[in-house]
Amino acid sequence: MSGKTFFITGANSGFGYAIARAALKAGHKVIGTVRSDAARASLLERLPDVHPILCDVTDFDRIDAVVSRTEADFGPVDVLVNNAGYGHEGVLEESTLSELQRKLDVNVFGAVAVAKAFLPRFRQRRAGLILNVTSMGGLITMPGIAYYCGSKFALQGISEVMRSEMAPFGVHVTALCPGSFRTDWAGRSMVRSERSISDYDSIFDPIRQARRKKHGAQLGDPDKLAEAVLGLVMSDTPPPQLLLGSDALGLVRNRLQAMLEEIDDWKAVTCSTDG
């Protein structure tokens, strides 16, 4: 495996940390973004060979300068892993618009801003791989995570267009779509809207309780995801999206089958609008 240079956002925890650790172990160079000096010190303590840089993905006006300085200091980046993001749990009616704004700023605008800083560099070099971490929640929905699913659906769609636009230049784009993994997504990284409407108690409270109970016991292993990502990096034909986890496989398959049935059920109405 020839050494590559990775740029990983949100490298201090979760998938970002797992991928950074696996890439370093495999002999790659890793630049990992963190948002504070404390996070940088923590990351260096655990991964002494990583190159941590301060970068908040929502500081849009600074991102291009950060990427320029990174490539000046460490050489051309081969692999961008757009991992920075967080979870949000809340009944839609109870969740504030400001929570949605923040969610989109991080999960969508931040990821797109970082990608856009690399696109001209990858295009000019006629090489590069962009891995946008979406979710099975970018392909299916569940009650109580509307804002999260909305952000991941958006990044999923943008990733697919980005892939088609960059393909003529030898640049690959893949959306990573994990299911439930043992990360901080449902714990420290989860923002939870306050409950306020009793009508939703019987619907939503069991979902919130089950998610909290399951935290730390999810089926998915982040280290195995990282190994899968390293294999993907070395592929000449990475897929448009890669489901990760048997739960993601089952739930997405079920949704696609249901969608096909819905399309067939309403086919006559669909075609009736042709002039």
Secondary structure by P-SEA (a helix, b strand, c coil): ccbbbbbbccccccaaaaaaaaaaaabbbbbbbbccaaaaaaaaaaccccbbbbbccccccaaaaaaaaaaaccccccbbbcccccccccccccccaaaaaaaaacccaaaaaaaaaaaaaaaaaccbbbbbbccccccccccccaaaaaaaaaaaaaaaaaaaaaccccbbbbbbbbccccccccccccccccccccccccccaaaaaaaaaacccccccaaaaaaaaaaaaacccccccccccaaaaaaaaaaaaaaaaaaaaaccccccccc
